[in-house]
Amino acid sequence: MRHSAARIAMLAALLTSLGASGAIAEPEPEPIGVVRSLPERPGPHWFWLTDLILHRTALFDADSGDMLGSISGGTAGVGFIVAPVFSPDRKEIYIAESYYSRGVRGDRTDVVTVYDARTLQPQHEIPIPPKRAEYYPGNAANALSDDGRFLAVFNLTPMTSLSIVDVQARRFVGEVQTPGCSLVYAAGPRRFFMLCANGSALTVTLDDEGREQAVARTAQFFDPNKDPLTEKAVRRGNEWLFVSFEGQVRAVDVSGPELRFAEPWSLVDDADRGASWRVGGGQHLALHAASARLYVLMHQGAPDTHKNPGTEVWVYDLAAKRRVQRIEVTNPLLSFVGQQLGLEKRGRSGRFAGWLLERMLPHPGVERIAVTQDDKPVLVAGASIPPTVTVQDATTGALVREIVEPGIAGTLFYLP
């Protein structure tokens, strides 16, 4: 108790001295009334971040730290996130949205809105049945077929189904009933799959018009009672990678006429288990496809803490199925306090204050990660409390940049 009190007193003295010396950063005014269009192709280090409170998804450039634009979708205060889905040519963005005639009540209208990826302006609205699911964090609520034609929107009323939208023809095609199975993942030009309550998967195959052609359930490939899967999967080519609560990686191969399930392998060994290392966070997997590296957000905690923030990112060689690196993520509390105090502008005194703060502040961990897909990838990590986004070199782990004012309550990263 005395030690904690001493740390608090030291921190208060530091903040007082920095404030008295004029170290508190003054916000710079932003230009208003400027309208721009984005380049035709996304930058290599661009990323989108959805925000629960601001009810938007915002586009950032990790190289400059700038926010390039944002999209708001649906009635503000209703639903969780604005989840973008990108066309294969990256010219359009599709977002499933809900609106109410009286703000947060009244008649409900659900649509899939088509946005221009350069101007971020809405181009078309495609009405769909008012039953789409809203869940947190929402990273498997919608999926686009691999040829970019059909968007599947997951419904929950509490019956489960998929609304199929032809985004090229700009029309709702129909609804596919999927009892006992939820969420949706792309699995080919005319096929999707879902996770089922008994540990199996459900495949939904469409014909060339987007109508239901076949719905089939696979054999059980995980035990939801002993070791459930998280839904936060990542994809590399024809393989989806899921991880269980206990750190078992389960791969789903969608290349053939039927789904194939590889033998699971573990992210943790006996020593890691003994130290209580576990997967954690709201978006705890990221993948660099070219190098076949899997990035996993980890924390130390008791069973059933799979949603707790992580303090390290462990990197795995997918071919060897072994860990090759551990990266400590930047302390979001240190990043937030440092930005408020303007330590980066204070030279030697700022570096000393940062060194002192690093030893005094607890590390609350981050909740989401993403890795860009270029030959010099960066690791983007975000926390909600406090709201921060940091950029690290995905190869070395070195801190590259801290994003200023990323929002209020970030939820998920998306790569354009």
C-alpha positions in Angstrom: 0.0 0.0 0.0 2.8 2.4 0.9 4.6 1.6 -2.4 1.4 2.3 -4.4 0.9 5.6 -2.5 4.5 6.6 -3.2 4.1 5.9 -6.9 0.9 7.9 -7.0 2.6 10.8 -5.3 5.5 10.7 -7.7 3.2 10.6 -10.7 1.2 13.6 -9.3 4.4 15.6 -8.8 5.6 14.8 -12.3 2.2 15.8 -13.9 2.2 19.0 -11.9 5.8 20.0 -12.9 5.1 19.2 -16.6 1.9 21.2 -16.5 3.6 24.2 -14.9 6.4 24.1 -17.5 3.9 24.3 -20.4 4.3 20.7 -21.5 0.6 20.0 -21.8 0.1 19.8 -25.6 -2.3 22.4 -27.1 -4.4 21.1 -29.9 -3.7 22.5 -33.3 -6.7 23.7 -35.3 -7.7 21.6 -38.2 -8.6 23.1 -41.6 -12.3 22.9 -42.4 -14.2 22.8 -45.6 -11.6 20.8 -47.4 -13.0 18.0 -49.7 -10.7 15.4 -51.2 -10.8 12.1 -52.9 -8.7 9.1 -51.9 -6.2 7.6 -54.4 -7.5 4.8 -56.6 -5.4 2.2 -54.7 -5.2 2.0 -50.9 -1.9 2.8 -49.3 0.2 -0.2 -48.1 -0.3 0.8 -44.4 -3.9 2.0 -44.5 -6.3 0.6 -41.9 -9.9 1.1 -40.9 -11.0 1.3 -37.3 -14.6 0.9 -36.2 -15.9 2.9 -33.2 -18.7 1.8 -30.9 -19.6 5.2 -29.6 -18.9 7.4 -32.6 -20.8 4.8 -34.7 -18.4 5.0 -37.6 -15.5 3.3 -39.3 -12.5 5.6 -39.9 -9.6 5.2 -42.3 -6.1 5.9 -41.0 -2.7 6.0 -42.6 -0.1 4.3 -40.3 2.7 6.0 -42.1 1.6 9.6 -41.5 -0.8 9.0 -38.5 -3.5 10.9 -40.3 -7.2 10.1 -40.4 -8.1 10.1 -44.1 -11.8 9.9 -43.9 -14.7 8.1 -42.2 -18.1 6.5 -42.9 -21.1 6.6 -40.5 -23.7 4.0 -41.1 -27.2 3.3 -39.6 -29.0 5.1 -36.8 -26.5 6.6 -34.3 -26.9 4.9 -30.9 -28.4 1.8 -32.4 -26.3 -1.3 -33.0 -22.6 -1.8 -32.4 -20.3 -1.2 -35.3 -20.1 -0.1 -38.9 -18.4 -3.1 -40.5 -17.0 -2.5 -44.0 -16.7 -5.2 -46.6 -14.5 -4.4 -49.6 -15.0 -5.3 -53.3 -12.1 -7.3 -54.8 -11.1 -4.3 -57.0 -11.3 -2.1 -53.9 -13.5 0.4 -55.7 -16.6 -0.2 -53.5 -17.3 -0.6 -49.8 -20.4 -2.5 -48.6 -21.9 -1.9 -45.2 -25.1 -3.5 -43.7 -27.0 -0.8 -41.8 -30.2 -0.4 -39.7 -32.3 2.7 -39.4 -35.3 3.5 -37.2 -38.0 6.0 -38.1 -38.0 7.6 -34.7 -34.3 7.5 -34.0 -33.9 4.6 -31.6 -37.5 3.3 -32.1 -40.2 3.1 -34.7 -40.2 1.3 -38.0 -36.9 -0.4 -38.8 -35.3 -0.4 -42.2 -32.2 -2.5 -43.0 -30.1 -1.9 -46.1 -26.8 -2.8 -47.6 -25.3 0.6 -48.6 -22.7 0.7 -51.4 -20.1 3.4 -50.9 -17.6 4.8 -53.3 -14.1 3.8 -52.0 -12.5 7.0 -53.2 -15.1 9.6 -52.1 -16.6 7.6 -49.2 -20.0 8.8 -50.5 -23.1 6.5 -50.6 -23.9 5.3 -54.1 -26.8 2.8 -53.7 -29.0 1.4 -51.0 -30.2 -2.2 -51.3 -33.2 -3.0 -48.9 -32.9 -6.3 -47.0 -35.2 -7.9 -44.4 -35.0 -6.0 -41.1 -33.5 -8.8 -39.1 -29.7 -8.6 -39.5 -27.7 -9.5 -36.4 -25.9 -7.0 -34.2 -23.2 -8.5 -32.0 -19.9 -7.4 -30.5 -17.3 -7.3 -31.8 -19.0 -8.3 -35.0 -16.1 -9.5 -37.1 -18.1 -12.3 -38.8 -21.5 -10.6 -39.3 -21.2 -10.3 -43.1 -19.1 -12.0 -45.8 -18.5 -11.4 -49.5 -18.3 -14.3 -51.9 -14.8 -14.8 -53.4 -15.8 -13.5 -56.8 -17.2 -10.3 -55.2 -20.7 -10.8 -56.4 -22.8 -12.0 -53.4 -22.9 -10.5 -49.9 -24.2 -12.8 -47.1 -25.6 -10.9 -44.1 -26.1 -12.9 -40.9 -29.6 -12.6 -39.3 -30.6 -13.4 -35.7 -34.3 -13.0 -34.6 -33.5 -15.4 -32.6 -33.8 -17.8 -35.6 -30.6 -17.8 -37.7 -30.5 -17.2 -41.4 -28.5 -15.5 -44.2 -29.8 -12.6 -46.4 -28.2 -12.9 -49.8 -27.5 -9.7 -51.7 -26.3 -9.5 -55.3 -24.1 -6.4 -54.9 -23.3 -6.2 -58.7 -27.0 -6.2 -59.7 -27.9 -4.1 -56.6 -30.7 -6.4 -55.4 -31.7 -8.6 -52.5 -31.9 -12.2 -53.8 -33.4 -14.2 -50.9 -33.0 -15.7 -47.5 -31.4 -19.0 -46.5 -32.5 -20.6 -43.2 -29.6 -21.9 -41.1 -31.0 -23.3 -37.9 -28.5 -23.8 -35.1 -25.6 -22.2 -37.0 -24.3 -18.6 -36.8 -21.9 -16.0 -38.3 -20.6 -16.3 -41.8 -17.3 -16.8 -43.7 -16.6 -16.9 -47.4 -15.7 -20.2 -48.8 -15.6 -19.8 -52.6 -17.3 -18.0 -55.4 -20.7 -19.4 -54.5 -20.3 -20.8 -51.0 -20.2 -19.7 -47.4 -19.8 -21.5 -44.1 -21.1 -21.0 -40.6 -20.2 -22.3 -37.1 -22.8 -24.5 -35.4 -23.7 -25.0 -31.8 -22.7 -28.6 -31.8 -19.1 -28.0 -33.1 -19.8 -28.6 -36.7 -19.9 -26.3 -39.7 -22.7 -25.5 -42.1 -22.0 -24.9 -45.8 -24.4 -22.8 -47.8 -23.9 -23.1 -51.6 -25.6 -20.7 -54.0 -26.5 -21.1 -57.7 -25.5 -18.5 -60.3 -28.5 -16.4 -59.4 -27.7 -16.4 -55.7 -30.5 -18.7 -54.8 -30.0 -21.5 -52.3 -28.6 -24.6 -54.1 -27.4 -26.7 -51.2 -27.2 -26.5 -47.4 -25.1 -29.2 -45.7 -23.7 -29.8 -42.2 -20.2 -31.2 -41.7 -19.1 -33.6 -39.0 -18.1 -32.1 -35.6 -14.6 -30.6 -35.8 -14.4 -29.1 -32.3 -16.0 -29.7 -28.9 -17.9 -26.6 -27.8 -18.3 -28.0 -24.3 -14.6 -28.9 -23.6 -12.8 -26.2 -25.6 -14.9 -23.7 -27.7 -13.6 -21.9 -30.7 -13.5 -18.1 -30.8 -15.1 -16.7 -34.0 -12.2 -14.3 -34.6 -10.7 -16.2 -37.5 -8.2 -15.0 -40.1 -7.8 -16.2 -43.7 -4.8 -17.1 -45.8 -5.7 -18.2 -49.3 -8.2 -21.1 -49.0 -7.5 -21.7 -45.3 -9.3 -20.1 -42.4 -7.5 -20.2 -39.0 -9.5 -20.4 -35.8 -8.2 -20.6 -32.3 -9.8 -22.1 -29.2 -10.1 -20.8 -25.7 -7.2 -23.0 -24.7 -5.0 -22.0 -27.6 -5.6 -24.8 -30.1 -5.3 -23.7 -33.7 -7.9 -25.3 -36.0 -7.6 -24.8 -39.8 -10.5 -25.0 -42.1 -9.6 -25.6 -45.8 -12.3 -24.4 -48.2 -10.5 -25.2 -51.5 -12.3 -28.5 -52.2 -16.0 -29.5 -52.8 -16.2 -30.2 -49.0 -14.6 -28.5 -46.1 -11.5 -30.1 -44.7 -10.3 -29.8 -41.1 -6.6 -30.1 -40.3 -5.2 -31.6 -37.1 -5.1 -29.0 -34.4 -1.9 -27.7 -33.0 -1.2 -25.7 -29.8 0.0 -22.1 -29.4 1.3 -22.8 -25.9 3.6 -25.5 -24.4 3.6 -26.8 -20.8 5.8 -23.9 -19.6 3.4 -21.3 -21.2 0.4 -23.0 -19.6 2.2 -23.1 -16.2 2.7 -19.3 -16.5 -1.0 -18.9 -17.4 -0.4 -17.5 -20.9 -3.7 -17.4 -22.9 -5.2 -15.9 -26.0 -7.1 -12.7 -25.3 -8.8 -9.6 -26.7 -11.6 -8.7 -29.0 -9.5 -9.2 -32.2 -6.6 -11.4 -31.2 -5.5 -12.9 -34.5 -3.6 -11.3 -37.4 -1.9 -12.8 -40.4 0.9 -11.8 -42.8 0.1 -14.0 -45.8 3.3 -13.7 -47.8 5.6 -14.7 -44.9 3.0 -17.2 -43.4 3.3 -15.6 -40.0 0.4 -15.8 -37.6 0.3 -13.0 -34.9 -1.6 -13.8 -31.7 -2.4 -11.4 -28.9 -1.6 -13.1 -25.5 -2.1 -12.3 -21.9 -1.6 -14.0 -18.5 -4.9 -15.0 -16.9 -7.2 -17.6 -15.5 -9.5 -19.8 -17.6 -12.3 -18.0 -19.4 -10.3 -14.8 -19.7 -10.2 -15.0 -23.5 -11.6 -11.5 -23.8 -9.0 -9.9 -21.6 -6.6 -7.5 -23.2 -3.1 -8.7 -24.2 0.3 -7.4 -23.3 2.4 -9.4 -25.9 2.0 -10.6 -29.5 3.4 -14.0 -30.2 4.4 -14.7 -33.8 4.2 -18.2 -35.3 5.6 -19.8 -38.4 2.6 -21.5 -39.9 4.7 -24.1 -41.9 6.6 -25.2 -38.8 3.7 -24.6 -36.4 6.0 -23.0 -33.8 6.6 -19.7 -32.2 9.4 -17.6 -33.6 9.1 -14.3 -31.9 7.5 -12.4 -28.9 6.6 -8.8 -29.3 5.7 -6.6 -26.3 2.9 -4.2 -27.3 3.2 -0.6 -26.4 1.5 0.3 -23.1 -1.7 2.1 -24.1 -1.8 4.0 -20.8 1.8 5.3 -21.4 0.9 6.3 -24.9 -2.2 8.1 -23.9 -0.5 10.0 -21.0 2.5 10.8 -23.2 0.3 12.3 -25.9 -1.6 14.5 -23.4 1.6 15.8 -22.0 3.3 16.3 -25.3 6.4 14.4 -24.2 7.6 13.8 -27.7 8.0 17.6 -28.1 10.0 18.0 -24.8 13.4 16.7 -25.9 15.5 15.3 -23.0 13.0 16.2 -20.3 10.3 14.5 -22.2 12.4 11.3 -22.7 13.1 11.3 -19.0 9.5 11.8 -18.1 8.6 8.9 -20.5 11.2 6.7 -18.9 9.8 7.4 -15.4 6.2 7.0 -16.5 7.0 3.6 -18.1 8.1 2.4 -14.7 5.2 3.8 -12.8 2.2 3.1 -14.9 0.5 -0.3 -15.1 0.1 -2.0 -18.4 -3.6 -2.6 -19.1 -3.0 -4.3 -22.5 -4.5 -3.9 -25.9 -7.7 -5.5 -27.3 -7.1 -5.7 -31.1 -4.4 -6.2 -33.6 -3.9 -6.1 -37.4 -0.9 -6.6 -39.7 -0.5 -5.0 -43.1 0.2 -7.2 -46.1 3.1 -5.4 -47.8 6.8 -6.5 -47.7 7.5 -4.1 -44.8 4.5 -4.8 -42.6 3.5 -2.9 -39.6 1.6 -4.2 -36.5 -1.3 -2.0 -35.5 -2.5 -2.4 -31.9 -5.5 -0.7 -30.3 -7.0 -0.3 -26.8 -10.4 1.1 -25.8 -9.5 2.3 -22.2 -7.7 4.5 -22.8 -8.5 5.0 -26.5 -5.2 4.5 -28.3 -3.7 3.1 -31.4 0.0 2.4 -31.8 2.0 1.2 -34.8 5.0 -1.1 -34.4 7.3 -2.7 -36.9 5.8 -6.2 -37.5 9.3 -7.7 -38.0 11.3 -6.2 -35.2 8.5 -5.0 -32.8 10.0 -1.5 -32.7 7.6 1.4 -32.0 7.0 3.4 -35.3 4.2 5.8 -34.4 1.3 6.6 -32.1 -2.0 7.6 -33.7 -3.3 10.8 -32.2 -7.1 10.9 -31.4 -8.1 7.5 -33.0 -11.6 7.8 -31.6 -13.5 7.1 -28.4 -14.3 3.3 -28.3 -12.5 1.4 -31.0 -13.8 -2.1 -31.8 -12.2 -3.7 -34.8 -9.5 -3.2 -37.4 -10.1 -3.8 -41.1 -7.5 -3.8 -43.9 -8.7 -2.2 -47.2 
